[in-house]
């Protein structure tokens, strides 16, 4: 690649990368908000001695996000991997909250 080509490429990518960086920041904000809510759920479940795992709730969410992903053309496995990672972290947060 020539230096001129490289500079042109970087110039073309810059606004798109800026948008990606902004989306990444938004994702982190949403995750932070979700964690706060997860901790609240954990406190309520602890108060009522409810189990941490709610398989029916998890299955319902997975079906909803999988269907939405298909409608939007987002790879189904990507969405399922992301939500499964969120669920795993949520269970760990609920189990370890205030311990």
C-alpha positions in Angstrom: 0.0 0.0 0.0 1.2 3.5 -0.8 1.2 6.1 1.9 -1.5 8.1 -0.1 -3.7 5.0 -0.2 -3.3 4.3 3.5 -4.1 7.9 4.4 -7.2 7.8 2.1 -8.3 4.5 3.7 -7.9 5.9 7.2 -9.7 9.1 6.4 -12.6 7.0 4.9 -12.8 4.7 8.0 -12.5 7.4 10.6 -16.2 8.5 10.7 -17.4 4.9 10.8 -15.0 4.0 13.5 -16.1 7.0 15.5 -19.7 5.7 15.3 -18.6 2.2 16.4 -16.8 3.8 19.4 -20.0 5.6 20.3 -22.0 2.4 20.0 -19.5 0.6 22.2 -19.9 3.3 24.9 -23.7 3.0 24.7 -23.4 -0.8 25.0 -21.3 -0.4 28.2 -23.9 2.1 29.6 -26.7 -0.4 28.9 -24.7 -3.2 30.5 -24.1 -1.1 33.6 -27.8 -0.4 33.9 -28.6 -4.0 33.4 -26.2 -5.0 36.2 -27.8 -2.5 38.6 -31.2 -4.1 37.8 -29.8 -7.6 38.2 -28.5 -6.8 41.6 -32.0 -5.5 42.6 -33.5 -8.8 41.3 -31.0 -10.7 43.4 -31.9 -8.7 46.5 -35.6 -9.4 46.0 -35.0 -13.1 45.3 -32.8 -13.4 48.4 -35.6 -11.7 50.5 -38.1 -14.2 49.3 -35.7 -17.2 49.2 -36.3 -17.6 45.5 -33.8 -19.5 43.4 -31.4 -17.5 41.4 -32.0 -19.4 38.2 -35.3 -18.9 36.4 -35.2 -21.2 33.4 -38.6 -20.2 32.1 -37.6 -16.5 32.2 -34.3 -17.3 30.5 -36.0 -19.4 27.8 -38.5 -16.6 27.2 -35.9 -14.0 26.7 -33.7 -16.2 24.5 -36.7 -16.9 22.2 -37.6 -13.2 22.0 -34.1 -12.0 21.2 -33.5 -14.9 18.8 -36.7 -14.0 16.9 -35.8 -10.3 16.8 -32.3 -11.1 15.6 -33.6 -13.2 12.7 -36.0 -10.3 11.7 -33.1 -7.9 11.8 -30.6 -10.1 9.9 -28.3 -10.4 12.9 -26.6 -13.8 13.2 -28.7 -15.9 15.6 -25.6 -17.6 17.2 -24.0 -14.2 18.0 -27.1 -13.1 19.8 -27.5 -16.3 21.7 -23.8 -16.3 22.7 -24.1 -12.7 24.0 -27.3 -13.3 26.0 -26.0 -16.6 27.4 -22.9 -14.6 28.6 -25.1 -12.0 30.1 -27.2 -14.7 31.9 -24.1 -16.3 33.3 -22.8 -13.0 34.6 -26.2 -12.2 36.0 -26.4 -15.5 37.9 -22.9 -14.9 39.4 -23.9 -11.4 40.4 -27.1 -12.5 42.0 -25.4 -15.4 43.9 -22.5 -13.2 45.1 -24.3 -10.0 45.8 -23.8 -8.8 49.4 -21.7 -11.9 50.3 
